[in-house]
Amino acid sequence: MSELEKAAREAIEAQANSEQLALIAAMLQAQQLVQQQAAPQPAPGQQSSGSAAKWVGIGVGASVFLITVAVSAVAVAISAVALTICVLVLRGMWTDMRKGK
């Protein structure tokens, strides 16, 4: 196996790992949301105290979720750009090798 093939295979594996990490992070976030939604509700006769605190909590939770999604999207974009650059460099090297340079 040539170094070119080896480098290409490693680049593909790195991209797959990045995608797997993004999926794992999304799954963990979904599990946290499900656990938060499964919290016991107060009895119908009771009124919840701290309505403002509830909305602040929802706002903070949504902000954390959006930041996490944005960071994950940036990580996937960086991985895609890195893989594209790697493939282009390897393609250029391959054409140079085929031309005999």
C-alpha positions as CSV (number, residue, x, y, z in Angstrom):
1,M,0.0,0.0,0.0
2,S,1.5,3.3,-1.0
3,E,1.7,6.3,1.3
4,L,-0.8,8.1,-0.9
5,E,-3.4,5.4,-0.4
6,K,-2.6,5.2,3.3
7,A,-3.1,9.0,3.7
8,A,-6.3,9.0,1.8
9,R,-7.7,6.1,3.9
10,E,-6.7,8.0,7.1
11,A,-8.3,11.2,5.9
12,I,-11.6,9.3,5.2
13,E,-11.4,7.7,8.7
14,A,-10.8,11.1,10.3
15,Q,-13.9,12.4,8.6
16,A,-16.0,9.4,9.7
17,N,-14.8,9.9,13.3
18,S,-15.8,13.6,13.2
19,E,-19.2,12.7,12.0
20,Q,-19.6,10.0,14.6
21,L,-18.6,12.4,17.4
22,A,-21.2,14.9,16.1
23,L,-23.9,12.2,16.1
24,I,-22.9,11.2,19.7
25,A,-23.1,14.8,20.9
26,A,-26.5,15.2,19.3
27,M,-27.7,12.0,20.9
28,L,-26.5,13.1,24.3
29,Q,-28.3,16.4,23.9
30,A,-31.5,14.6,22.9
31,Q,-31.3,12.4,26.0
32,Q,-30.8,15.4,28.2
33,L,-33.9,17.1,26.7
34,V,-36.0,13.9,27.2
35,Q,-34.9,13.7,30.8
36,Q,-35.8,17.3,31.4
37,Q,-39.2,16.9,29.8
38,A,-39.8,13.7,31.9
39,A,-39.6,15.7,35.1
40,P,-42.7,15.2,37.3
41,Q,-45.4,17.8,36.8
42,P,-47.0,19.6,39.8
43,A,-50.5,18.5,40.7
44,P,-53.3,20.4,38.9
45,G,-54.4,22.1,42.1
46,Q,-51.0,23.4,42.9
47,Q,-49.6,26.6,41.4
48,S,-46.0,26.7,40.4
49,S,-44.0,29.4,42.2
50,G,-41.3,31.3,40.3
51,S,-42.8,31.7,36.8
52,A,-39.9,34.0,35.9
53,A,-37.4,31.4,37.1
54,K,-39.0,28.9,34.8
55,W,-38.6,31.1,31.8
56,V,-35.1,32.0,32.7
57,G,-34.3,28.3,32.9
58,I,-35.9,27.6,29.5
59,G,-33.9,30.5,28.0
60,V,-30.6,29.3,29.5
61,G,-31.4,25.7,28.3
62,A,-32.2,26.8,24.8
63,S,-29.1,29.0,24.6
64,V,-26.9,26.1,25.7
65,F,-28.5,23.8,23.2
66,L,-28.1,26.3,20.4
67,I,-24.5,27.0,21.3
68,T,-23.8,23.3,21.4
69,V,-25.4,22.8,18.0
70,A,-23.5,25.7,16.5
71,V,-20.2,24.3,17.9
72,S,-21.0,20.9,16.4
73,A,-21.8,22.5,13.1
74,V,-18.5,24.4,13.1
75,A,-16.7,21.2,13.9
76,V,-18.3,19.4,11.0
77,A,-17.6,22.3,8.7
78,I,-13.9,22.4,9.7
79,S,-13.7,18.6,9.2
80,A,-15.3,18.9,5.7
81,V,-12.9,21.7,4.7
82,A,-9.9,19.7,6.0
83,L,-10.9,16.6,4.2
84,T,-11.5,18.6,0.9
85,I,-8.1,20.2,1.2
86,C,-6.5,16.8,1.9
87,V,-8.2,15.2,-1.1
88,L,-7.2,18.0,-3.4
89,V,-3.6,17.8,-2.3
90,L,-3.6,14.0,-2.7
91,R,-5.2,14.3,-6.1
92,G,-2.5,16.8,-7.2
93,M,0.2,14.5,-5.9
94,W,-1.4,11.6,-7.7
95,T,-1.5,13.5,-11.0
96,D,2.1,14.6,-10.6
97,M,3.1,11.0,-10.0
98,R,1.2,9.8,-13.0
99,K,2.9,12.4,-15.2
100,G,6.3,11.3,-13.9
101,K,7.3,14.5,-12.1
